[in-house]
Amino acid sequence: MKKQINVNNDPKTTHLKNKNRGERHRSMMFNIIIVLGILIVINLISINIFTRFDLSRGKIYSLSRSSRETVRELPDRLLIKAYFTKNLPAQLADAHRFTRDILSEYQAYSRGRIRFEFVDPSDEDHLRQEAQRNQVMPVSMRVVEDDKLEIREIFMGLVFHYQGNTETIPFIQNTRGLEYDITSSIKKITDIGRKTVGLFKIEEPMPPAMPGRQQPQTRFSLLSDMISDHYNLEQLDLTEPVSYHINTMIFAGVKDSLHIEQIYNLDQYLMRGGRLLLFQERVDANLQTMTANPIRSNLFDLLEYYGIRIKENLVTDANAGQIQVQRQQGIFSFATPVSYPPFPVISNVNKDHVVTRNLENLQMIFVSEIDRVANPSLDFVELLKTSENSGEIRGPQFDISFEKYMQQRDLRRMFNSPAKIVAGLYTGYIESFYLDMFPEEDDSLAEDFYYRTNDAKIILVADSEFIKDGAGAGAQANLDFVLNSVDYLMDDTTLIEIRARETVFKPLRELSTSGRKFVRWLNILLPSFLLLIFGAFNYQKQIRQRKLIRKIYEQE
């Protein structure tokens, strides 16, 4: 007969339990110390080696390489002060959170050179005055909360302070392009990696000023302001060689021939690797006088020598912008909008190219057609084209009258020609227009002469009105195209990518009634079911442990 042993009261069992408990306690403390040590070491390493795992679409919560390099090169401390109202409307809450996250990212990559802080100027008079001194103005918004409509003033601006200078982003309306704006502001205030763009333009007589309005001094103010926000901008007249620090030139079009020195300096700028953004049509049309005449310029001789050809026509498109036509009815005169095909609206963009991928609805004004490349050593990429309902106006009359379009209900019936190219990119090999004047075997006569380049890069838009105030520059898509093109020619395509970044609102998928019931019962029953499984498993484990201990003492 086996002797029954009460394992709970046996001194040996109690001693063994206490011993095991003590070992487990020491083992647990040792593990905790090891884990804490590992965490401390990881934190010390992460101070200098920072990384982030961003699983969002488009990596919108991670800085681009261009932004990281900009803040890593900061020689001095930079303070970013965010003037944000705390109680923002719901539709702007994401912008607040996104701004804080992205500033944290800038701070992390700056190696301690960037510090930022959020302040709410809404209730503090001195902060409100400080924000307004820094050009951050309150914006009135209509807010509906608790079935009540109210007008609320909100602040959502950033001010950058660096070595006594300030730069401001007055209002962050959305997150699209915020990283681009912040990086551009940092570059502008610190002058780090800020490149120079040259602008060649010939000013035209300004139209009479409207009563009560100030006469603008130039037709390129919108273009100049936009470029100056992101690059250093220098005016060029091409009477002297283009300076080497100018990486990209914007050529704003001509109506006549250039001086031979200007053609020569333009040629040599391209031969030494300068990049060109060219706006030039082939026909000079005037809507006020209803006249259109071909442009005779030696610029076209230069371009055709390179293999770039613009047709002597005006492109029309059924997808067109509108003009206001004055009509008389009795004693009354009123303006009537008329779709005007010589003003094509371009939505047929190259979605595979970084310059035009995110653009649509670009406005053209009397644009000419680009002929495909005739130089086999020069690659050509189409960037902008008209729709499949296109046409053209040819000389010698160039009829640009609008009367024939006024009674048309569907302009597509008038235009059945295929799409026409109005903007493109040329890259590759070109030789100097003056190659014959400086034979290579006689180098002593041409010590500073550039004969050819293998790295030509030219973007051509066959419309100079595209970038002028009161014309194409009024369309935001046109300005975006110009900025994308300049970034591309500067070999900084990451700037184009980050300008299009934004947070995407992705609500939960709405379920059917049966689906909602299933999810509700699943939420109620699944946790209880999991607890029962865990309890049964734990009970079986304890039973096995007791049997094992009993077996050990029975053997003794």
ROFIMI-698475 format. One record per residue (C-alpha): residue number from 1; residue in one letter; y, z, x. Coordinates in steps of 0.1 Angstrom, whole numbers. Each point is the difference from the previous one (the first is absolute). Layout:
BEGIN
<NUM,"A",<Y,Z,X>>;
...
// end
This chain:
BEGIN
<1,"M",<0,0,0>>;
<2,"K",<33,-11,14>>;
<3,"K",<26,26,7>>;
<4,"Q",<32,-6,-20>>;
<5,"I",<32,1,21>>;
<6,"N",<35,6,-15>>;
<7,"V",<20,-23,23>>;
<8,"N",<33,12,-14>>;
<9,"N",<-5,36,12>>;
<10,"D",<-18,-6,33>>;
<11,"P",<21,11,30>>;
<12,"K",<-12,-30,21>>;
<13,"T",<11,-24,-27>>;
<14,"T",<34,17,-3>>;
<15,"H",<5,-1,38>>;
<16,"L",<-11,-37,0>>;
<17,"K",<25,-8,-28>>;
<18,"N",<28,18,18>>;
<19,"K",<-8,-18,32>>;
<20,"N",<-1,-34,-16>>;
<21,"R",<33,8,-19>>;
<22,"G",<17,9,32>>;
<23,"E",<-12,-32,18>>;
<24,"R",<11,-21,-29>>;
<25,"H",<35,17,0>>;
<26,"R",<3,-6,38>>;
<27,"S",<-11,-36,-4>>;
<28,"M",<25,-6,-28>>;
<29,"M",<28,15,20>>;
<30,"F",<-9,-21,30>>;
<31,"N",<0,-31,-21>>;
<32,"I",<34,8,-15>>;
<33,"I",<14,5,34>>;
<34,"I",<-15,-33,12>>;
<35,"V",<15,-18,-31>>;
<36,"L",<34,15,5>>;
<37,"G",<0,-9,37>>;
<38,"I",<-9,-36,-9>>;
<39,"L",<28,-1,-26>>;
<40,"I",<25,13,26>>;
<41,"V",<-10,-25,26>>;
<42,"I",<2,-29,-26>>;
<43,"N",<35,11,-10>>;
<44,"L",<11,2,36>>;
<45,"I",<-14,-35,6>>;
<46,"S",<16,-14,-32>>;
<47,"I",<34,9,12>>;
<48,"N",<-1,-28,25>>;
<49,"I",<-27,-22,-16>>;
<50,"F",<9,-6,-36>>;
<51,"T",<-19,-22,-24>>;
<52,"R",<-4,-4,-38>>;
<53,"F",<-28,-15,-21>>;
<54,"D",<18,-20,-27>>;
<55,"L",<-23,-13,-27>>;
<56,"S",<28,-13,-22>>;
<57,"R",<3,-37,-8>>;
<58,"G",<22,-17,26>>;
<59,"K",<1,32,21>>;
<60,"I",<33,9,-16>>;
<61,"Y",<-1,36,13>>;
<62,"S",<-4,-11,36>>;
<63,"L",<28,-12,22>>;
<64,"S",<-2,-35,15>>;
<65,"R",<-2,-6,37>>;
<66,"S",<36,-10,1>>;
<67,"S",<12,32,-16>>;
<68,"R",<-22,22,22>>;
<69,"E",<13,-17,32>>;
<70,"T",<36,4,-11>>;
<71,"V",<-2,37,-5>>;
<72,"R",<-21,6,31>>;
<73,"E",<28,-15,21>>;
<74,"L",<27,23,-13>>;
<75,"P",<18,15,30>>;
<76,"D",<17,27,-20>>;
<77,"R",<-4,21,-32>>;
<78,"L",<6,-17,-34>>;
<79,"L",<7,20,-32>>;
<80,"I",<-8,-16,-33>>;
<81,"K",<16,18,-30>>;
<82,"A",<-14,-9,-34>>;
<83,"Y",<23,6,-29>>;
<84,"F",<-24,2,-29>>;
<85,"T",<5,16,-34>>;
<86,"K",<-30,23,-7>>;
<87,"N",<-3,-6,-37>>;
<88,"L",<-4,-37,1>>;
<89,"P",<-11,-21,-30>>;
<90,"A",<-37,-6,-1>>;
<91,"Q",<3,-37,9>>;
<92,"L",<16,10,33>>;
<93,"A",<-23,28,10>>;
<94,"D",<-23,-24,20>>;
<95,"A",<30,-11,20>>;
<96,"H",<8,36,10>>;
<97,"R",<-36,7,10>>;
<98,"F",<-3,-33,19>>;
<99,"T",<32,6,19>>;
<100,"R",<-11,35,11>>;
<101,"D",<-34,-14,11>>;
<102,"I",<14,-28,20>>;
<103,"L",<26,22,17>>;
<104,"S",<-28,23,10>>;
<105,"E",<-17,-29,16>>;
<106,"Y",<31,-10,19>>;
<107,"Q",<4,36,12>>;
<108,"A",<-37,2,11>>;
<109,"Y",<3,-32,21>>;
<110,"S",<33,9,15>>;
<111,"R",<-14,27,23>>;
<112,"G",<25,25,-12>>;
<113,"R",<31,-23,1>>;
<114,"I",<4,-4,-37>>;
<115,"R",<6,28,-24>>;
<116,"F",<7,-3,-37>>;
<117,"E",<11,22,-29>>;
<118,"F",<3,-3,-37>>;
<119,"V",<31,15,-17>>;
<120,"D",<11,-1,-37>>;
<121,"P",<37,-6,-3>>;
<122,"S",<-1,2,-38>>;
<123,"D",<11,36,-3>>;
<124,"E",<17,6,33>>;
<125,"D",<35,-13,3>>;
<126,"H",<1,0,38>>;
<127,"L",<-32,-20,1>>;
<128,"R",<13,-24,-26>>;
<129,"Q",<32,-6,20>>;
<130,"E",<-21,-4,32>>;
<131,"A",<-23,-26,-17>>;
<132,"Q",<30,-20,-12>>;
<133,"R",<17,1,34>>;
<134,"N",<-32,-16,13>>;
<135,"Q",<1,-27,-27>>;
<136,"V",<-28,15,-21>>;
<137,"M",<15,-2,-35>>;
<138,"P",<-15,15,-32>>;
<139,"V",<-16,-25,-24>>;
<140,"S",<1,5,-38>>;
<141,"M",<-33,-5,-17>>;
<142,"R",<-11,3,-36>>;
<143,"V",<-28,25,-3>>;
<144,"V",<-22,8,-30>>;
<145,"E",<-16,34,1>>;
<146,"D",<-13,22,-28>>;
<147,"D",<12,-25,-26>>;
<148,"K",<35,2,14>>;
<149,"L",<21,-27,16>>;
<150,"E",<24,10,27>>;
<151,"I",<20,-16,28>>;
<152,"R",<-9,16,34>>;
<153,"E",<15,-5,34>>;
<154,"I",<-25,-3,28>>;
<155,"F",<1,-3,38>>;
<156,"M",<-26,-20,18>>;
<157,"G",<14,-9,34>>;
<158,"L",<-8,3,37>>;
<159,"V",<25,7,28>>;
<160,"F",<-9,-5,37>>;
<161,"H",<18,21,26>>;
<162,"Y",<-3,-10,36>>;
<163,"Q",<23,8,29>>;
<164,"G",<31,4,-23>>;
<165,"N",<-7,-32,-19>>;
<166,"T",<-12,-3,-35>>;
<167,"E",<-19,-27,-20>>;
<168,"T",<-7,2,-37>>;
<169,"I",<-24,-13,-26>>;
<170,"P",<21,8,-30>>;
<171,"F",<-27,-2,-28>>;
<172,"I",<-37,-3,1>>;
<173,"Q",<-8,-17,-33>>;
<174,"N",<-36,-7,8>>;
<175,"T",<-25,2,28>>;
<176,"R",<-1,-38,6>>;
<177,"G",<12,-6,35>>;
<178,"L",<10,36,7>>;
<179,"E",<-18,0,34>>;
<180,"Y",<18,-31,9>>;
<181,"D",<34,15,-9>>;
<182,"I",<-7,32,19>>;
<183,"T",<-12,-17,31>>;
<184,"S",<29,-24,-1>>;
<185,"S",<25,29,-4>>;
<186,"I",<-16,18,30>>;
<187,"K",<2,-32,21>>;
<188,"K",<36,-5,-11>>;
<189,"I",<12,35,7>>;
<190,"T",<-19,4,33>>;
<191,"D",<3,-37,11>>;
<192,"I",<-37,1,10>>;
<193,"G",<-18,-34,0>>;
<194,"R",<29,-15,-19>>;
<195,"K",<1,-37,6>>;
<196,"T",<28,-25,-4>>;
<197,"V",<4,-29,-24>>;
<198,"G",<25,-27,5>>;
<199,"L",<17,-17,-30>>;
<200,"F",<15,-35,3>>;
<201,"K",<21,-9,-30>>;
<202,"I",<29,-23,-8>>;
<203,"E",<23,16,-26>>;
<204,"E",<10,-21,-29>>;
<205,"P",<32,2,-21>>;
<206,"M",<-4,29,-24>>;
<207,"P",<2,-7,-38>>;
<208,"P",<31,14,-18>>;
<209,"A",<-3,38,-6>>;
<210,"M",<-6,12,-36>>;
<211,"P",<30,19,-15>>;
<212,"G",<-2,36,9>>;
<213,"R",<-27,-5,26>>;
<214,"Q",<2,2,38>>;
<215,"Q",<-5,-33,18>>;
<216,"P",<-30,3,24>>;
<217,"Q",<5,-10,36>>;
<218,"T",<-33,-17,5>>;
<219,"R",<-29,-16,-20>>;
<220,"F",<-25,18,22>>;
<221,"S",<9,37,-7>>;
<222,"L",<-33,8,-18>>;
<223,"L",<-20,-16,27>>;
<224,"S",<20,17,28>>;
<225,"D",<-2,34,-16>>;
<226,"M",<-37,-3,-5>>;
<227,"I",<-7,-11,36>>;
<228,"S",<23,26,14>>;
<229,"D",<-19,28,-17>>;
<230,"H",<-31,-9,20>>;
<231,"Y",<11,-19,31>>;
<232,"N",<30,-4,22>>;
<233,"L",<19,-31,-12>>;
<234,"E",<21,-22,22>>;
<235,"Q",<20,-30,-11>>;
<236,"L",<-6,-33,19>>;
<237,"D",<19,-32,3>>;
<238,"L",<-24,-17,25>>;
<239,"T",<29,-12,21>>;
<240,"E",<-16,22,28>>;
<241,"P",<-36,6,9>>;
<242,"V",<-17,25,-23>>;
<243,"S",<-5,33,16>>;
<244,"Y",<-35,10,10>>;
<245,"H",<1,33,-20>>;
<246,"I",<2,-20,-32>>;
<247,"N",<-36,-3,-12>>;
<248,"T",<5,-19,-32>>;
<249,"M",<27,-23,-13>>;
<250,"I",<10,-6,-36>>;
<251,"F",<15,-35,-3>>;
<252,"A",<19,-1,-33>>;
<253,"G",<4,-38,-4>>;
<254,"V",<25,-26,8>>;
<255,"K",<17,-28,-20>>;
<256,"D",<9,-21,30>>;
<257,"S",<-10,-7,36>>;
<258,"L",<2,27,26>>;
<259,"H",<17,-3,34>>;
<260,"I",<-23,-12,27>>;
<261,"E",<3,34,18>>;
<262,"Q",<-12,17,-32>>;
<263,"I",<-30,-23,-3>>;
<264,"Y",<-8,5,36>>;
<265,"N",<2,38,-2>>;
<266,"L",<-22,0,-31>>;
<267,"D",<-26,-21,17>>;
<268,"Q",<-1,22,31>>;
<269,"Y",<-2,31,-21>>;
<270,"L",<-31,-14,-16>>;
<271,"M",<-15,-12,33>>;
<272,"R",<2,35,15>>;
<273,"G",<-19,15,-28>>;
<274,"G",<27,9,-25>>;
<275,"R",<-10,2,-37>>;
<276,"L",<19,-18,-27>>;
<277,"L",<4,6,-37>>;
<278,"L",<16,-32,-12>>;
<279,"F",<17,-7,-34>>;
<280,"Q",<9,-36,-3>>;
<281,"E",<0,-25,-29>>;
<282,"R",<4,-38,4>>;
<283,"V",<24,-5,-30>>;
<284,"D",<33,17,-5>>;
<285,"A",<4,5,-38>>;
<286,"N",<28,17,-19>>;
<287,"L",<-5,11,-36>>;
<288,"Q",<37,4,-7>>;
<289,"T",<9,-35,9>>;
<290,"M",<-34,-15,-9>>;
<291,"T",<-2,-18,33>>;
<292,"A",<-28,-3,25>>;
<293,"N",<0,-18,33>>;
<294,"P",<-25,-2,30>>;
<295,"I",<8,22,29>>;
<296,"R",<5,-20,33>>;
<297,"S",<-7,23,29>>;
<298,"N",<-14,-2,35>>;
<299,"L",<-20,31,-9>>;
<300,"F",<-25,-22,-18>>;
<301,"D",<-4,-21,32>>;
<302,"L",<-9,32,18>>;
<303,"L",<-24,12,-27>>;
<304,"E",<-18,-34,-3>>;
<305,"Y",<-4,-2,37>>;
<306,"Y",<-20,33,-3>>;
<307,"G",<-20,-14,-29>>;
<308,"I",<19,18,-28>>;
<309,"R",<12,-23,-28>>;
<310,"I",<20,7,-32>>;
<311,"K",<0,-26,-26>>;
<312,"E",<33,-14,-13>>;
<313,"N",<-4,11,-36>>;
<314,"L",<5,29,-24>>;
<315,"V",<-31,17,-15>>;
<316,"T",<-2,7,-37>>;
<317,"D",<-24,23,-18>>;
<318,"A",<-7,8,-37>>;
<319,"N",<-1,36,11>>;
<320,"A",<37,3,5>>;
<321,"G",<30,24,0>>;
<322,"Q",<28,-3,-25>>;
<323,"I",<36,-10,2>>;
<324,"Q",<28,8,-25>>;
<325,"V",<14,-30,-17>>;
<326,"Q",<33,2,-19>>;
<327,"R",<-3,-16,-35>>;
<328,"Q",<28,-6,-25>>;
<329,"Q",<-6,5,-37>>;
<330,"G",<31,-4,-20>>;
<331,"I",<27,22,15>>;
<332,"F",<-26,22,16>>;
<333,"S",<-14,-3,35>>;
<334,"F",<-31,18,11>>;
<335,"A",<-25,0,28>>;
<336,"T",<-36,-12,-5>>;
<337,"P",<-28,7,24>>;
<338,"V",<-18,-32,11>>;
<339,"S",<-31,-2,21>>;
<340,"Y",<10,-21,30>>;
<341,"P",<-30,-15,20>>;
<342,"P",<20,-5,33>>;
<343,"F",<-1,38,2>>;
<344,"P",<-38,5,3>>;
<345,"V",<-14,35,-4>>;
<346,"I",<-29,3,25>>;
<347,"S",<-31,20,-10>>;
<348,"N",<-24,-23,19>>;
<349,"V",<-1,19,32>>;
<350,"N",<-26,2,28>>;
<351,"K",<-20,31,-9>>;
<352,"D",<-19,-1,33>>;
<353,"H",<30,3,22>>;
<354,"V",<16,34,8>>;
<355,"V",<36,-13,-5>>;
<356,"T",<-5,-12,-36>>;
<357,"R",<-30,20,-12>>;
<358,"N",<19,25,-22>>;
<359,"L",<28,-23,-11>>;
<360,"E",<7,-18,-33>>;
<361,"N",<29,-16,-19>>;
<362,"L",<21,-12,29>>;
<363,"Q",<31,-18,-10>>;
<364,"M",<8,-34,16>>;
<365,"I",<34,-18,-3>>;
<366,"F",<-1,-38,6>>;
<367,"V",<-30,1,24>>;
<368,"S",<-14,-30,18>>;
<369,"E",<-37,-7,6>>;
<370,"I",<-17,6,34>>;
<371,"D",<-21,-28,13>>;
<372,"R",<-33,10,16>>;
<373,"V",<0,3,37>>;
<374,"A",<0,-32,20>>;
<375,"N",<-6,17,34>>;
<376,"P",<-38,6,5>>;
<377,"S",<7,28,25>>;
<378,"L",<20,19,-25>>;
<379,"D",<-19,20,-26>>;
<380,"F",<15,2,-35>>;
<381,"V",<-6,26,-27>>;
<382,"E",<14,-5,-35>>;
<383,"L",<18,32,-12>>;
<384,"L",<19,-10,-32>>;
<385,"K",<-7,-28,-25>>;
<386,"T",<13,-10,-34>>;
<387,"S",<-23,-1,-30>>;
<388,"E",<-24,-28,-10>>;
<389,"N",<28,-13,-24>>;
<390,"S",<24,-12,26>>;
<391,"G",<22,-30,7>>;
<392,"E",<28,-11,23>>;
<393,"I",<35,-15,-1>>;
<394,"R",<5,-28,24>>;
<395,"G",<30,-19,14>>;
<396,"P",<21,-18,2>>;
<397,"Q",<14,14,-33>>;
<398,"F",<-16,35,0>>;
<399,"D",<5,6,-37>>;
<400,"I",<4,38,-4>>;
<401,"S",<15,0,-35>>;
<402,"F",<-14,26,-24>>;
<403,"E",<5,-19,-33>>;
<404,"K",<-34,-15,1>>;
<405,"Y",<-16,34,1>>;
<406,"M",<19,16,-29>>;
<407,"Q",<-20,-14,-28>>;
<408,"Q",<-35,4,16>>;
<409,"R",<-21,27,-16>>;
<410,"D",<-28,-4,26>>;
<411,"L",<11,-11,35>>;
<412,"R",<-36,-5,11>>;
<413,"R",<-1,-33,-19>>;
<414,"M",<28,-13,23>>;
<415,"F",<-18,10,33>>;
<416,"N",<-35,-11,9>>;
<417,"S",<1,-2,38>>;
<418,"P",<-22,25,20>>;
<419,"A",<14,30,18>>;
<420,"K",<25,-6,28>>;
<421,"I",<4,20,31>>;
<422,"V",<34,17,4>>;
<423,"A",<-8,26,28>>;
<424,"G",<-25,0,29>>;
<425,"L",<-9,15,33>>;
<426,"Y",<-2,-21,32>>;
<427,"T",<-18,14,31>>;
<428,"G",<-13,-16,32>>;
<429,"Y",<12,-23,27>>;
<430,"I",<33,-18,1>>;
<431,"E",<19,-17,28>>;
<432,"S",<38,1,7>>;
<433,"F",<22,-25,-17>>;
<434,"Y",<17,-6,34>>;
<435,"L",<-32,-5,20>>;
<436,"D",<10,-35,10>>;
<437,"M",<33,13,14>>;
<438,"F",<-16,24,24>>;
<439,"P",<-30,-16,16>>;
<440,"E",<-24,26,12>>;
<441,"E",<-3,-16,35>>;
<442,"D",<37,7,5>>;
<443,"D",<1,38,-5>>;
<444,"S",<32,4,21>>;
<445,"L",<20,-14,-29>>;
<446,"A",<-15,23,-26>>;
<447,"E",<-7,34,15>>;
<448,"D",<4,19,-33>>;
<449,"F",<-14,-28,-22>>;
<450,"Y",<-30,8,-23>>;
<451,"Y",<-22,-31,-5>>;
<452,"R",<-24,11,-26>>;
<453,"T",<-16,29,-18>>;
<454,"N",<-35,7,-12>>;
<455,"D",<11,29,-22>>;
<456,"A",<25,-16,-24>>;
<457,"K",<4,18,-33>>;
<458,"I",<23,-14,-27>>;
<459,"I",<3,9,-37>>;
<460,"L",<18,-27,-20>>;
<461,"V",<15,4,-35>>;
<462,"A",<15,-33,-12>>;
<463,"D",<28,17,-18>>;
<464,"S",<30,17,17>>;
<465,"E",<13,14,-33>>;
<466,"F",<-31,22,0>>;
<467,"I",<18,27,20>>;
<468,"K",<36,-3,-13>>;
<469,"D",<19,25,-22>>;
<470,"G",<5,-14,-35>>;
<471,"A",<-31,-21,4>>;
<472,"G",<-36,7,12>>;
<473,"A",<9,33,17>>;
<474,"G",<4,16,-35>>;
<475,"A",<-37,-1,-4>>;
<476,"Q",<-18,29,16>>;
<477,"A",<-31,-21,7>>;
<478,"N",<21,-23,21>>;
<479,"L",<12,29,22>>;
<480,"D",<-35,13,2>>;
<481,"F",<-11,-34,13>>;
<482,"V",<27,0,26>>;
<483,"L",<-9,35,12>>;
<484,"N",<-37,-8,1>>;
<485,"S",<7,-31,20>>;
<486,"V",<21,18,25>>;
<487,"D",<-27,27,4>>;
<488,"Y",<-26,-27,4>>;
<489,"L",<20,-19,26>>;
<490,"M",<5,33,18>>;
<491,"D",<-38,4,2>>;
<492,"D",<2,32,-20>>;
<493,"T",<-21,-9,-30>>;
<494,"T",<-9,37,-6>>;
<495,"L",<35,5,-13>>;
<496,"I",<-7,-26,-27>>;
<497,"E",<-31,18,-11>>;
<498,"I",<15,34,-2>>;
<499,"R",<30,-13,-20>>;
<500,"A",<-25,-9,-28>>;
<501,"R",<-17,33,0>>;
<502,"E",<2,22,-31>>;
<503,"T",<-21,26,-19>>;
<504,"V",<-21,-15,-28>>;
<505,"F",<-3,19,-32>>;
<506,"K",<-37,0,-9>>;
<507,"P",<-6,20,-32>>;
<508,"L",<-35,11,-11>>;
<509,"R",<-20,-26,-19>>;
<510,"E",<2,7,-37>>;
<511,"L",<-35,7,-15>>;
<512,"S",<-14,-8,-34>>;
<513,"T",<-5,28,-26>>;
<514,"S",<-37,2,9>>;
<515,"G",<8,0,37>>;
<516,"R",<24,29,-5>>;
<517,"K",<-26,20,-19>>;
<518,"F",<-25,-6,28>>;
<519,"V",<24,11,27>>;
<520,"R",<10,32,-20>>;
<521,"W",<-37,11,-5>>;
<522,"L",<-8,-9,35>>;
<523,"N",<28,23,12>>;
<524,"I",<-14,28,-22>>;
<525,"L",<-37,-3,7>>;
<526,"L",<-2,-13,36>>;
<527,"P",<14,32,17>>;
<528,"S",<-24,22,-21>>;
<529,"F",<-29,-22,9>>;
<530,"L",<8,1,37>>;
<531,"L",<3,38,-2>>;
<532,"L",<-35,2,-16>>;
<533,"I",<-15,-22,27>>;
<534,"F",<17,21,27>>;
<535,"G",<-12,33,-16>>;
<536,"A",<-36,-13,-3>>;
<537,"F",<0,-12,36>>;
<538,"N",<14,34,12>>;
<539,"Y",<-26,20,-21>>;
<540,"Q",<-29,-20,15>>;
<541,"K",<14,6,35>>;
<542,"Q",<1,38,-6>>;
<543,"I",<-35,0,-14>>;
<544,"R",<-13,-18,32>>;
<545,"Q",<18,25,22>>;
<546,"R",<-15,30,-18>>;
<547,"K",<-35,-14,2>>;
<548,"L",<5,-6,37>>;
<549,"I",<11,36,7>>;
<550,"R",<-28,14,-21>>;
<551,"K",<-25,-21,19>>;
<552,"I",<13,13,33>>;
<553,"Y",<-4,37,-9>>;
<554,"E",<-34,-5,-17>>;
<555,"Q",<-13,-14,33>>;
<556,"E",<12,32,18>>;
// end
